[in-house]
């Protein structure tokens, strides 16, 4: 791994996190997340392995997406569940008002509940969910914020529930592949968005499996996957933090 990727680049913020980011580019970024995440994040695997089986057992599944951004994962899960005749109450949580405003305006009949709040506020309110998840959030957080989100996630999950936080695994291969895959569409599909530049920054900010394992609290497990994926996972039966 080259020097630039040997350690986490925690000092370079993503452009979309800037409170003064161009509103038009930010909106286009939210609008393109679904396409990019479908290729990079493999949400279908999450649905088949973890969401659908729990929905089949529970009758009505309560899902919380932490740092939901434009809400693309929530809408995808809602659509898959509806297609399979399953019921769920899905909450898209984000601390950024811009994300919640855009996502709620583009719900497209999915019936998602959108909330601008922090996980600590949900804990204080006594909320619980069968599944607490996130996608591409961990690398945005500083050390204290990460531990807070993990602790809150365990407090928010109901008995026999699941916490599943997904992110990118930092590697040279991930950086090269993302750069190569997005270059041909950088002036078309991804034009006037932050996706390509922020995606490369995200990879540099992300953890390796060994790094995430070293800082994960007791009871959490780290899983790797393709392409260049990490999952930080907690299930009932592990020691509560």
HUSUL-V963731 format. One record per pair of residues at least 24 apart in sequence whose ideal C-beta (glycine too) atoms are under 6 Angstrom apart, sorted by sequence separation. I is the first residue (numbers start at 0). J is the second residue. D is the distance in Angstrom with one decimal. If there is no record, write none. Layout:
I_J_D / I_J_D
This chain:
67_91_3.6 / 90_114_6.0 / 131_155_5.3 / 216_240_4.6 / 62_87_5.7 / 67_92_5.9 / 131_156_5.1 / 50_76_6.0 / 54_80_5.9 / 67_93_5.1 / 59_86_4.6 / 60_87_4.2 / 61_88_5.1 / 62_89_4.6 / 63_90_5.0 / 64_91_5.2 / 65_92_5.4 / 66_93_5.8 / 128_155_5.8 / 137_164_5.7 / 129_157_5.4 / 138_166_5.7 / 174_202_4.9 / 122_151_5.1 / 137_166_4.5 / 173_202_5.2 / 42_72_5.9 / 68_98_5.1 / 118_148_5.7 / 127_157_4.4 / 54_85_4.2 / 129_160_4.9 / 130_161_5.1 / 131_162_4.6 / 132_163_4.7 / 133_164_4.7 / 134_165_4.9 / 135_166_5.9 / 69_101_5.9 / 70_102_3.4 / 77_109_4.2 / 119_151_5.8 / 122_154_4.9 / 42_75_5.4 / 46_79_5.1 / 54_87_6.0 / 69_102_5.3 / 118_151_3.7 / 169_202_5.8 / 121_155_5.9 / 167_201_5.9 / 36_71_5.9 / 74_109_4.5 / 167_202_5.5 / 169_205_4.2 / 32_69_4.8 / 33_71_3.7 / 73_111_4.7 / 167_205_4.3 / 169_207_5.4 / 32_71_4.7 / 166_205_5.9 / 29_69_3.2 / 173_227_3.6 / 170_227_5.8 / 168_227_4.6 / 167_227_5.9 / 168_229_4.7 / 72_134_5.4 / 138_201_5.9 / 166_229_5.1 / 63_128_4.3 / 165_230_5.3 / 138_204_4.3 / 61_128_4.4 / 66_133_5.2 / 138_205_4.3 / 149_216_6.0 / 164_231_4.4 / 61_129_4.8 / 62_130_4.8 / 63_131_4.8 / 64_132_5.8 / 65_133_4.2 / 60_129_5.1 / 163_232_5.3 / 66_136_3.7 / 162_233_4.1 / 29_101_4.8 / 161_234_5.4 / 26_101_6.0 / 160_235_5.9 / 159_235_4.7 / 158_235_5.9 / 153_233_5.9 / 153_239_5.7 / 153_240_5.3 / 150_240_5.5 / 40_134_5.5 / 35_194_5.9 / 31_192_5.4 / 31_194_5.4 / 27_191_5.2 / 28_192_4.3 / 27_192_4.2 / 28_193_4.6 / 28_194_5.6 / 4_171_5.4 / 24_191_5.5 / 24_192_5.8 / 24_193_5.9 / 1_171_5.9 / 0_171_5.1 / 15_193_4.6 / 14_193_4.5 / 15_197_5.6 / 14_197_5.5 / 13_197_4.4 / 13_200_5.2 / 11_200_5.5 / 8_203_3.9 / 8_204_5.5 / 7_204_6.0
